[in-house]
């Protein structure tokens, strides 16, 4: 009889002490009936509440639990990177700690993996417990990314996915510091398939991603996988220059034909403010890309681990 396949469940947690006990109870029940040798790797992303103490308690009670504690809060993208870097099994499955992604679907992910797919990603049909504005902005972001990027990122898809060993090895070669994991999961390629599901409300607490953090994550995604904003700034600059040149010719012609009554202060200020605004927007776009280059050039470690509880 061949040995059972090995799987690691990777969960990044930040201030999730209230939801982790129930989340692990549901997860453990699923793993008890799973036809695979599964372990759970929790990554504490510098939590400021009792998350680490809860995780230590779970590790004491369940020998399948492994722990990583980052030296500070590096953000979810780097916390996931840390977890995936420490996976040594044949596959890994990423799931959120808040219970919105149901662990009861894990057997279906494993079944798709055994059919030969390297990446099985969960696509959200419904997003219960979220406001209409968050649902609208999330849908709009994925569709904008599809238009701007050469990497076709599946719409309505988060981090809930299973990845085979070849995919994990490929991701391990990608060491950029400004990371948008949803894009990287797609960029590496391999055989991928969607698994539709309904997303549930959080088990406890509130989302750690407010609209400001979601906006910054969207900027990471766009600047990591598209240079269209830079090209757009170029086009806007060219069109603005042509418009200004045409307007200048008109002013010269009008002066020659009808004289110059020394008027036009409002129109002059309007044109100056418009041109200045366009220039500042273009500089801002260039600055976003330049700032990311600056961070990459420094070559700092992606994350730092302060404590670990891993198998020897």
N, C-alpha and C positions, 0 to 999 in steps of 0.2 A: 504494500500500500504506500503510495507516494506521500511525502511529508506535506502537511498543510502549508498553504501559502502564508507569508508573513505580512502584516500590515501595521502601520503606525498611525494613530489618530493624533493630529497636531492641532492644539488649541492655544491661541494667544489670548491672554486675559489681562485686563487693566481695570482695577477697582471693581471686581466682579464677585466679591465675597458672598453677596446675597443669592446669586443665581447658581454658583458652582455646585453646591451640594445636590440640588435637584437635577442639574444638568448631568452630573456624574452618575447619579442613580439611574437615570434613563439610559445613559450611555453604557453603563455596566450591564444592564439588563439585555441590551442589544448584543454586546460582545459575548455574553454567556451563551447565546444561541448561535453565534456566527461560526461558520465552518472555515475558520482561518485563525492563525495564531496572532492575536492582536495585542498591541500595547498602546498606551495613551501618553503622549508627551505634552505636558502643560508648560507654557512659556509665560512667566510672570513679567510683564513689560513695565517694571518699575512701579507697581501699584503702591498707593499711599494708604490703603485701608488694610483690612486683615486678609487679603487674598492669599498671601504667601503662607500664612498660618493655616488657612483652610486647605491649601494644596498639600502642605506637609501632612495634615491629618488624613487626607485622601490617600496619599502615598503609603502611609502606615497601614491603612486598612486594606488597600488593594495593591498587591504586588505587581500588577500590570502598569501602574502609574509611574512615570518618569517626570522629573522636574528640571526646569531651567529657570534661573532668576537673573534678569538683566540688571546691569549696574544702575540704570536709570530708565526713564521712559523714552524709548527710541522711536515709538510710533508703531502702529500695527504692521505696516509693510516690512519693517526690519525685524519685528518680533517673529513674524511668519518666516522670514528668511533664516533667522537663528534656529527655529524649530526644524525647518526642512534640511538645514545643513547637518543636523544631528540625527537624521533618519538613516538607519542602516538596514531597513527591511526592504522587501520587494516592491512595496508601494506605500504611499502616504495619502491620508485623507484629511483635508483641512476643513474645520467646522468652527463656527463662532461659539463663544462661551456663554452667550446670553440665551440660548435655547430657541432662537428664532429659526435656525436651520434644524429640522427634526432629525435626531440621531437614528430614529427608527427606519430611515431610508438607507442606512449604510449597507444592508444586504443587497439592495438594488444596485448601488454603486459597484459593489464587489462583483455582482453577476455580470454587469456590463464590462468590467475589467476582464473577467474570465472569457468573455466573448472575443477578446482581442483588442479592445480599445485601450489606448495609453492614457487618455485623459477623459474622465467622465465628469462633466460640470452640471451643477444644478441651475436650472433656469426658472425664475420665479414667475408663477402664473398670477398669484395674488400676494399682496404685501399687507397682511392684517396688522393692526396696531400702529400704523404709520399715517401721518397726516397726508391730505391730498397734495399739499405743496411739495412734500418730500418725494412722494411718488412721481409727481410731475417733473420735478427737477432731475430725478434719477433717470427717468425715461428720456428726457431731453438730452442729458449728458451722453448716454450711450449712443443715441442717434447722431449727435454732433461728432462724437469720436469716430463713428463709422464713416462719416463724410470726410473727416480731416486726415485720418490715418490710413496707411497702406496695410496695417495689421487689422484684420477684421475681428474686432472684439465682440463676442456675442452679447446682444442686448439683454437687459434684465438678469444679469448673471453676476454673482458676487464671488466670494472666495470658497464657497462650499463646493469642493471637487475632490476627486481621487486622481492621483498621478502615479504612473508606473516608474520603475527604477530608471529606465532610460531618460524619462522626462526629468526626474530629480537630478540625475547626473548632468543633464543639459543646463538646468537652472543653476546648478552649482558653479558653472563656468561664467555665469553672468554676474559680475560684481559691481555694477554701477551703484552709486550711493543714493541718488534720487530715484527711488523705485516706485513703480506702479505695477503691483503684482498681477492684477487682472490682465494687464496688457502683456506682461512677461509670460504668464501661463499660456496665452494664445500664441505669442511670438515664436516660442520654441517649436511649435508645430506638432508632429506626430498625429496618430489617429485619435480624433476627438469626437465625442458624442454628447448630446444634451440629455438631461434627465429632468423633465418638468416637475415642479412641486409647488405647494402652497406654503408661503412663509408665515409663521405664527408670530404673535406678539412676544415681547421679551418676558422671560420668567420673572424678573425682578429688576428694579432700578430703572434708570433712563439711559438713553443712548449717549455714548462718549463723543459722538460726532455731531457737533452743532453745525449750523449752516456755514459758519466761517471755515471750519475745518474741512467740510465737504467741498467748499469752493477751492481751498488750497489743494485738496486731493485732485480735483478736476484739473487744476492748472498743472499738477505733476503729470497727470495722464496725457494731457494735450502736448506739453512741451517734451515729454519723453518719447512720444510716438508720432510726432508730426512737426514739420517745419512750415506748414501752411501759414501760421500767423506771421512769420518773417516774410514770406512771399507776399502775403496780403498787405503788409506794411509797405513793401516796395511798390505794389500796384497803386495803393492809395497815394503814395508820394508822387508817383509819375502822373497820375490823373490830376492831383492837386497842382502840380507844377504846370501841366498843360492848361488847366483852367486859369491859373494865375497869369500865364503868358498870354492867353487869349484875352483876358480882362485888361492886361496892360496895353495890348494892341488897340483895344477899343478905346481906352482912355486917350492914347496918343492921337488916334483918328478923330475923336470927338473934339479934342483941343484944337487940332489943325482946322477942322471944318467949322466949328462953332465958337471957338475961344474957350477960355478957362475962367469961369466966374468965381474961382476959389471957394468951391463948395465941396461937399462930400465927406465931411468929418465922420458922420456915423458909419457910412459905407467903408471908409478907410479903417476905422477901428474894428469893424466886423470882420473884414478880410484879415487883418493882422492877428486878431484873436483866433480866428479859424485856423490860419496857417500855424500859429504857435501851438494850438491844441493838437493838430495833426502831428507835428514834430514831437511833442511830448509823448503822445501815444506810441509812436514808432520807437522812440528811445526806451519807453517802458517795456515794450515787447522784446527789444534787443537786450535790455537789462535782465529780463527773466532768463533768457538763454545764457547770457554771459555769467549770471550768478550760478547757474547750474554747472557750467564749465569750471568755475572757480572751486566749487565744492568737490567736483570729481578730481581735479588736479592735485588737491591736498592729500588724497589717498589715505584718509583716516580709516580705521577699522569700521566695518558696517555696524557692529554692535560689540558690547563688552558683557561677559557673563561674570556675575559675582558669586553665584552658588549653582551647583548642579547636583542632581541626584539621578545618575544614569547607570545602566548596567556596565560592569567592568568587561 
